[in-house]
């Protein structure tokens, strides 16, 4: 079978819809007490994060640490600049539609970044990618996504968002109207192994980007990826943007929550227009290998057992699985409704837009049901290993209230899990079949 050379069809920019009334299957009351200890814990994380920022950015940092952390590697190994490089940057970012945007997409070789970049390019926006291609998961997949985007006319600059000189140069070459900031250290469990990578990317990297954006003339409007993980230990469902988010269950969640507070600060002081998107368990073709649906597929096909977690008292673990095409529609809707930043050259001239939205599917599915669907699609029986949900930052369930995104962005997910997994499995079999043939040929 041939490797797929295009992404699944992504609808054009969504229009406005009337709100649908939805029934939510889960119930829970608001927490009746506010724990000062929880707040203290959260802000302690933020304080520690600030310390890490200065530590990692200190000139005295040793080169051995620098090279041992994949998230930092591109700062010294990447090269950029010169007439030919600038021509590629300008060509990729050139707007080809009336009233189009010029968008810098960070994390462009990532799962969501690839799909968003492709969708923007298809509708005529100028798109320039930025990615450091670290090896948190197989860089070969990222390079394949890069090749996919190159065929679509999207150039990805290899570099790190903490490289201020590179960011400044990009804004000198292209007066970006928008930034879609998707670069981040993802994954809840990996934070227990490499906490510094989360602070480096999700906090220090975000600040580095905002510092450059605030000085730009004109300042771009910024849409960035937060996470549903910010709801942490909140027990009220479905999760609403108005709910408390000061009880993170993981360092990853704490860094994303810190990002939301940082966004508020730069909006307030410098007039940057900022929109945060809380993604709920995104899945689909070209996805991340560290996600359950992805490695479940791999292990089922290889005859390995897969872990099926359950909560206390055999409670169901469920996720609000959201198909990538629906996430893309939300991202484009956020860009299309983002107002201009009000500052110039680092000085605020008036109040600026500040928003945050849930992007989910509104229908949590038990993980056991996910496995059953995969068994049917793969025609292979899974070896299930049921175990208690570990205390590693994972939460028992997620469930998005998307009424605000529906009203403000015209966001309306249309892909159910059965349909979405069918598309993923088709891509997975095609991609790894082609990859296997290439490996055999070598």
C-alpha positions in Angstrom: 0.0 0.0 0.0 1.2 3.5 -0.7 1.7 6.0 2.0 -1.0 8.6 2.2 0.1 11.9 0.7 -2.6 14.2 1.9 -4.5 14.9 5.1 -8.1 14.0 5.5 -10.5 16.7 4.2 -10.9 19.6 6.5 -14.0 21.8 6.1 -13.5 25.5 5.3 -13.8 28.2 7.9 -16.8 27.5 10.1 -19.7 29.9 10.1 -22.0 30.7 13.0 -24.5 28.2 14.3 -27.4 28.4 16.7 -26.7 26.7 20.0 -27.8 23.1 20.5 -29.1 22.0 23.8 -27.1 19.0 25.0 -27.7 16.5 27.7 -24.7 15.5 29.7 -24.4 12.0 31.0 -22.2 12.8 34.0 -23.2 14.6 37.1 -21.3 16.3 39.9 -21.7 19.3 42.2 -19.3 22.2 42.5 -16.7 21.8 45.1 -18.0 23.5 48.3 -14.6 24.3 49.7 -11.5 26.1 48.4 -8.3 24.7 49.6 -5.7 27.2 50.4 -3.2 24.4 50.3 -4.1 23.6 46.7 -3.6 27.2 45.7 -0.3 27.3 47.5 0.8 24.2 45.7 -0.1 25.6 42.3 1.6 28.9 42.8 4.6 27.1 44.2 4.8 25.3 40.8 4.7 28.6 39.1 7.4 30.0 41.3 9.6 27.0 40.8 9.0 27.4 37.0 10.3 31.0 37.1 13.4 29.7 38.9 13.9 27.1 36.2 13.5 29.8 33.5 16.4 31.8 34.8 18.4 28.7 35.4 18.0 27.3 31.9 18.6 30.7 30.3 21.6 31.4 32.4 24.9 31.8 30.4 26.6 29.6 33.0 24.4 26.6 32.1 26.7 23.7 31.2 26.9 22.4 27.6 26.5 18.8 28.9 23.0 19.6 30.2 22.3 21.6 27.0 22.9 18.6 24.8 21.3 16.0 27.2 17.9 17.7 26.9 16.3 17.1 23.4 14.0 20.0 23.8 17.0 22.4 23.8 19.1 20.7 21.2 18.0 22.8 18.2 19.2 26.0 19.8 22.8 25.2 18.9 22.5 22.7 16.1 20.1 24.6 13.8 21.3 27.0 11.2 19.3 29.8 9.6 19.7 33.0 7.7 20.9 34.2 4.4 19.1 35.3 1.1 18.0 31.8 0.1 16.6 31.0 3.6 14.8 34.4 3.7 13.3 33.7 0.3 11.9 30.4 1.5 10.4 32.1 4.5 8.8 34.9 2.5 7.4 32.5 -0.1 5.9 30.2 2.5 4.3 33.1 4.4 2.9 34.9 1.3 -0.8 35.4 1.4 -2.7 34.1 -1.6 -6.3 34.9 -0.8 -8.2 38.1 -0.4 -8.2 39.2 3.3 -6.0 36.3 4.1 -3.7 36.0 7.1 0.1 35.6 7.4 0.5 33.0 10.2 3.5 31.7 12.1 2.7 28.2 13.3 4.9 27.0 16.1 5.1 23.2 16.6 4.2 22.9 12.9 5.6 19.4 12.6 3.5 18.2 15.5 0.1 16.5 15.2 -2.2 19.5 15.5 0.3 21.8 13.9 0.5 19.8 10.7 -3.2 19.7 10.3 -3.7 23.4 11.1 -0.9 24.5 8.8 -2.3 22.4 5.9 -5.8 23.8 6.4 -4.6 27.4 6.5 -2.5 26.9 3.4 -5.4 25.3 1.5 -7.6 28.3 2.1 -5.0 30.8 0.9 -3.3 32.0 4.1 0.4 32.5 4.3 1.9 29.9 6.6 5.4 29.6 8.0 6.2 26.7 10.4 8.6 26.5 13.3 9.6 23.3 15.0 12.7 21.9 16.9 12.0 18.3 15.9 13.0 17.0 19.4 12.8 13.3 20.0 10.2 13.1 22.7 8.6 10.7 20.2 9.9 9.3 16.9 11.3 12.2 14.9 10.8 10.1 11.8 7.1 10.8 12.0 7.7 14.5 12.4 9.9 14.5 9.3 7.2 12.7 7.4 4.7 15.4 8.4 7.3 18.0 7.3 7.6 16.4 3.9 3.8 16.5 3.7 3.7 20.2 4.4 6.6 20.9 2.0 4.6 19.4 -0.8 1.7 21.8 0.2 4.1 24.8 0.1 4.7 25.2 3.8 8.3 25.7 4.9 9.2 24.7 8.4 12.1 26.6 10.0 14.1 24.2 12.3 14.6 26.1 15.5 13.6 26.6 19.1 11.0 29.0 20.5 13.5 30.0 23.1 15.9 31.3 20.4 15.0 35.0 20.7 17.3 35.9 17.8 15.6 33.5 15.5 12.1 34.7 16.4 13.1 38.3 16.0 14.6 37.6 12.6 11.4 35.8 11.5 9.3 38.9 12.4 11.8 41.1 10.6 11.4 39.0 7.4 7.6 38.6 7.7 5.1 41.0 9.3 2.9 38.2 10.7 -0.7 39.1 11.3 -1.3 36.0 13.5 0.6 33.4 15.5 -0.8 29.9 16.1 1.3 28.8 19.0 1.1 25.0 19.3 4.7 24.2 20.3 4.8 22.5 23.7 6.1 19.6 25.7 3.2 17.3 25.7 2.3 14.3 27.8 1.2 14.0 31.4 3.4 11.0 32.5 6.7 12.1 30.9 6.7 15.1 33.3 7.7 12.7 36.1 10.9 11.8 34.1 11.9 15.2 32.6 10.2 18.1 34.4 12.7 20.6 33.1 11.5 20.1 29.5 8.0 21.2 30.4 9.2 24.4 32.1 11.6 25.1 29.3 9.0 24.7 26.5 5.6 25.5 28.1 6.6 28.4 30.3 10.0 29.8 29.2 9.2 29.2 25.5 5.8 30.9 25.7 7.4 33.9 27.5 10.1 34.1 24.8 7.5 34.1 22.0 5.4 36.8 23.8 8.4 38.9 24.4 9.1 39.0 20.6 5.4 39.5 19.7 5.0 42.4 22.1 7.8 44.3 20.4 6.6 43.6 16.9 5.0 46.3 14.8 2.3 45.5 14.2 1.7 43.1 17.0 0.2 39.8 15.9 -3.0 38.3 17.3 -2.1 35.1 19.1 -4.0 31.8 19.4 -2.3 29.2 21.6 -2.9 25.7 22.8 -3.8 25.3 26.5 -5.2 22.0 27.6 -8.2 20.3 29.3 -5.7 19.2 31.9 -6.0 22.6 33.6 -9.3 21.4 35.2 -7.2 19.0 37.2 -9.0 17.7 40.3 -12.2 19.6 39.5 -15.1 17.2 40.0 -17.9 19.3 38.4 -18.8 18.0 34.9 -19.0 19.0 32.1 -16.0 21.2 32.5 -16.8 24.9 31.8 -14.4 27.8 31.2 -15.9 29.3 34.3 -14.8 26.4 36.5 -11.9 26.6 38.9 -8.5 25.5 37.4 -6.2 26.0 40.4 -5.8 22.3 41.3 -3.5 20.8 38.7 -3.0 17.0 38.9 0.3 17.0 37.0 3.2 19.2 36.2 2.1 19.4 32.6 -1.3 20.8 33.8 0.5 23.3 36.0 2.6 24.6 33.2 -0.5 25.0 31.0 -2.3 26.8 33.7 0.8 29.0 34.2 0.6 29.8 30.5 -3.0 31.0 30.9 -1.9 33.4 33.7 1.1 34.5 31.7 -1.2 35.2 28.7 -3.4 37.4 31.0 -0.3 39.3 32.1 0.9 40.1 28.5 -2.6 41.0 27.5 -2.9 43.4 30.4 0.5 45.1 30.2 1.2 45.1 26.5 -2.1 44.9 24.7 -1.6 41.5 23.0 -4.7 39.8 21.7 -4.6 36.3 23.1 -6.9 33.3 22.7 -6.3 30.1 24.6 -7.7 26.8 23.4 -8.2 23.9 25.9 -7.9 20.8 23.7 -9.7 17.6 24.9 -7.9 14.3 23.9 -7.2 14.9 20.2 -6.9 11.9 18.0 -6.7 11.0 14.3 -4.3 10.4 11.3 -0.7 11.6 11.8 -1.3 11.5 15.6 1.1 11.3 18.5 2.5 7.8 19.3 2.3 8.5 23.0 -1.5 8.7 23.0 -3.4 5.6 24.1 -5.4 5.1 20.9 -2.1 5.1 18.9 -0.1 2.7 21.0 -3.1 0.5 21.7 -3.4 0.0 17.9 0.3 -0.9 17.7 0.2 -3.3 20.6 -3.0 -5.0 19.6 -1.5 -5.7 16.1 1.7 -7.0 17.8 -0.2 -9.2 20.2 0.9 -7.3 23.3 -1.3 -6.7 26.3 -2.6 -3.2 26.7 -3.3 -1.4 30.1 -6.9 -0.6 30.8 -7.1 1.7 33.8 -10.1 1.9 36.1 -10.8 4.3 39.0 -11.5 3.6 42.6 -14.2 1.0 43.2 -13.8 -0.1 39.6 -14.9 3.3 38.3 -14.9 3.9 34.6 -12.1 5.9 33.0 -13.5 8.0 30.2 -12.2 10.7 27.8 -13.8 13.3 25.6 -12.1 12.1 22.4 -12.0 14.9 19.8 -11.2 14.2 16.2 -8.5 16.3 14.6 -10.7 17.8 11.9 -13.0 19.2 14.6 -10.0 20.7 16.4 -8.8 22.3 13.2 -12.2 23.9 12.7 -12.0 25.3 16.3 -8.4 26.6 15.7 -9.4 28.4 12.4 -12.5 29.8 14.1 -10.4 31.2 16.8 -8.0 32.8 14.3 -10.9 34.2 12.2 -12.6 35.9 15.3 -9.4 37.1 16.9 -9.3 40.9 17.2 -6.1 42.8 16.5 -3.6 43.5 19.3 -3.7 47.0 20.5 0.0 47.6 21.3 2.9 48.7 19.2 6.6 48.4 19.9 6.0 47.0 23.4 3.5 49.8 24.4 -0.2 49.2 25.0 -2.6 51.6 23.4 -5.9 50.2 24.6 -7.7 47.1 26.0 -7.1 44.0 24.0 -9.0 40.7 23.5 -8.4 37.9 26.0 -10.3 34.6 25.6 -10.2 30.9 26.5 -12.3 28.2 24.9 -12.9 24.4 25.4 -12.5 22.4 22.2 -14.0 19.0 22.9 -16.6 16.6 21.6 -19.1 16.8 24.5 -19.5 13.0 24.6 -17.0 11.2 26.9 -16.4 7.6 25.9 -15.1 4.9 28.3 -11.6 3.7 27.3 -12.9 0.2 27.3 -15.3 1.2 24.4 -12.3 2.7 22.6 -10.6 -0.7 22.7 -13.7 -2.5 21.5 -13.9 -0.3 18.5 -10.2 -0.8 17.7 -10.7 -4.6 18.0 -13.5 -4.4 15.5 -11.5 -2.2 13.0 -8.3 -4.2 13.3 -10.1 -7.6 13.4 -7.8 -8.6 16.3 -8.8 -9.4 19.9 -6.9 -7.2 22.4 -5.2 -8.7 25.4 -6.6 -6.4 28.1 -4.7 -5.9 31.4 -7.1 -4.1 33.8 -5.3 -2.1 36.5 -5.9 0.7 38.9 -5.4 4.2 37.6 -1.9 5.2 38.7 -1.1 8.4 40.6 0.9 9.9 37.7 -1.2 12.9 36.9 -3.9 11.1 34.9 -7.5 12.0 35.8 -10.4 9.6 35.7 -12.5 11.5 33.1 -12.7 14.6 31.0 -15.9 16.2 29.6 -16.1 19.5 27.7 -18.9 22.1 27.8 -18.4 23.7 24.4 -21.3 26.1 24.5 -19.0 29.2 24.6 -16.9 28.0 21.6 -20.2 27.1 19.8 -21.5 30.6 20.3 -18.3 32.6 19.7 -16.4 30.5 17.1 -19.2 28.6 15.4 -17.5 25.4 16.8 -19.6 22.3 16.3 -17.8 18.9 16.3 -19.3 16.4 13.8 -17.1 13.3 14.0 -17.9 10.5 16.3 -15.3 8.1 17.7 -16.3 5.2 15.5 -15.8 7.3 12.3 -12.7 9.0 13.6 -10.9 5.8 14.6 -11.8 4.2 11.2 -9.9 7.0 9.5 -7.0 6.7 11.9 -6.7 3.0 11.5 -6.7 3.3 7.7 -3.9 5.9 7.9 -1.9 3.8 10.4 -2.0 0.7 8.3 -1.0 2.6 5.1 1.7 4.7 6.8 3.5 1.8 8.6 3.1 -0.5 5.7 4.9 2.0 3.5 7.5 2.6 6.2 8.1 -1.1 6.6 8.6 -1.5 2.8 11.2 1.3 2.9 13.0 -0.3 5.8 13.1 -3.6 4.0 14.5 -1.9 0.9 17.4 -0.5 2.9 
